[in-house]
């Protein structure tokens, strides 16, 4: 077997061996013929050359004859003195052999140095020494140099002549030497193949009985692979009957017929004497017929035969399984309630199952051979064509819905899955009409429920606002009624005025809480360290929570910065602390902590976020809450407290502030084990400057004489009241009702010291007016006021000072004076 476990190609191995054997045989025959010719030439001219009576180089007629023979080269050369080795005479045959001519000979160019290669110089010296000592040299084979530097082989013999020169004749044996080299290479190639092939190889000699039947054979040669294939060791020189007495007779008969007839055979047979091994064999006769030698090339294909048998059994099993699966597929095809179909790449149906008729009413012959375009709902046709083209490009369809027309004119909604394979589209469609109708009814029901819940929430919100504002208006109206009495004592007048002022503050706070919950509060964000602010809020909470509640703070050693409205942040903490205080019934432990770089988990269905966030936690040891309460705890006016103990807006403010600041608030609680509120705010980098503290409240700031203010207010009542306040503060006031009129006034008279404008107005709003004034009147101070603006809530005031409604005269005086004073400080030299 080869390295990859396959039997080697016996025919290929056999051809290689036969070619090597044939080449070796041809080379051997050529070498023997050449050697025989050389020996004959040598025998003709090698005897009787040294005759003592010769008087010169050509006295003996045989010398002249030798010089005239075309197949034998002959030279006469010096063997003594300073000219030893120089050629005196050479026949034409030698000159042709060596490539020299007569001129070269006459000029003395033919010498031992020019005719004999360096490695053969020692042989030349030995020949000369033999001639000097005994008058002749033994025949020898050596190489000679041609004039062009190439070489040829010569069989040569030399004798000493009477005059003391040497006579040498040379037979060109280059062809024989090349034949012998070719023979050597052929035999080496054969031996390499013999040793290296993976197939078993041997040469056997047959022995026949007197009746002419092959009885046994002896192994003359075996290659290394022989033992691996047969399991027989040391087989060379031994008989097969000796190695395997039970070897079947038909093996001997086959090889005997090859030895007698010379016809090669190929066959595959088992050798049961070798353990049920199977062999693929090629046998052919070698050497002369009388030797009865047979070469055998073979492979052990036992593993291959067993694999074939196993595969045959496996194929039979697979065929049975395929038949069973085919039957199952056919049954599934017939009984499936899903619509099954096979289409080509263009969407033309090739086959469909009976479910098409059950679902749509169409018979198979009405669908097969056509695309489904005529069945598709007109609104779905473009989408369906795109999906078929996508399928045809090799992409599967995992979820696709369209509508097919039924025989009665209706439409059914189908959900498709399809895969392309070998030019076909294999499709499965499920009728989901009822599911989609149920889903639609469910969506409608959910929408109705949401509308109902929304209306309920609006009703609850409206009722709560009406209840609280009616309470506040009752106080204001009653106080005003008493203030109208002329006989009212001064002390009671002050008390009623204080009640009106406090009630207005409470109403403003209530409005702020509603806006915070709705995330419509105009925030003034700034960057601050929550770790530092937490400690300040904790100190303030001691007065809110009471002496029996211990306030504990925990935080990291490093600062943690967020960007948010500081006032709203502190209000949110106080609201959560008050809620915790009431849950602990005035006694327990309230723990405030900060975690920096936190992630925000999933809260009330909103996705989690990696952050980083600052997580501010308030944990109480109160009574805890049931899940039903936790689900509603952030709704406005929802409260579990007794009547008059809370408005239900505190935690709504916390929720709105967290959302509007880019964070969220979470709560966990278990009945009897307290609650934990966690406020998540996005963490930011530390500010470049620590910032300046806000200026202290300096009370009323009257105007300087002659200072002019342009008032922009569309509400007539508020405009009149604001103009009266400005006049009472000492300003010269001009009132217009819209921003466009304000721009016209300033275009005609630019001598105003400030502009005081509402934000929400028809047409151009206050923010747009401030932006326009920055371009047209860059140094003119602008003060904005608003009770609510979605623009302010979403974008802020763009750096313009903002006075929140309701405002007091003191607040207006201070902020207007600050804006005008800021202008004067910027305009002062060196300021």
Secondary structure, 3 states (H helix, E strand, C coil): CCCCCCCCCHHHHHHHHHHHHHHHHHHHHHHHHHHHHHHHHHHHHCCCCCCCCCCCCCCCHHHHHHHHCCCCEEEEEECCCCCCCCEEEECHHHHHHHCCCHHHHHCCCCCHHHHCCHHHHHHHHHHHHHHHHHCEEEEEEEEEECCCCCEEEEEEEEEECCCCEEEEEEEECHHHHHHHHHHHHHHHHHHHHHHHCCCEEEEEEEEECCCCCEEEEEEEEECHHHHHHHCCCCCCCCEHHHHCCCCCHHHHHHHHHHHHHCCCEEEEEEEHHHCCEEEEEEEEEECCHHHCEEEEEEEECHHHHHHHHHHHHHHHHHHHHHHHHHHHHHHHHHHCCCEEEEEECCCCEEEECCHHHHHHCCCHHHHCCCCCCCCECHHHHHHHHHHHHHHHCCCCEEEEEEEEECCCCCEEEEEEEEEEECCEEEEEEEECHHHHHHHHHHHHHHHHHHHHHHHHHHHHHHHHHHHHHHHHHHHHHHHHHHHCCCCCCHHHHHHHHHHHHHHHHHHHHHHHHHHHHCCCCCCCEEEEEHHHHHHHHHHHHHHHHCCCEEEEEECCCCCCEEEEEHHHHHHHHHHHHHHHHHHCCCCEEEEEEEEEEEEECCECCECCEEEEEEEEEEECCCCCCCHHHHHHCCCCCCCCCCCCCCCCCHHHHHHHHHHHCCCEEEEEECCCCCEEEEEEEEEECCCCCCCCCCCCCCCCCCCCCCCEEEEECCCHHHHHHHHHHHHHCCCEEEEECCHHHHHHHHHHCCCCCEEEEECCCCCCCHHHHHHHHHHHCCCCEEEEEECCCHHHHHHCCCCCEEEECCCCHHHHHHHHHHHHHHHHHHHCCCC
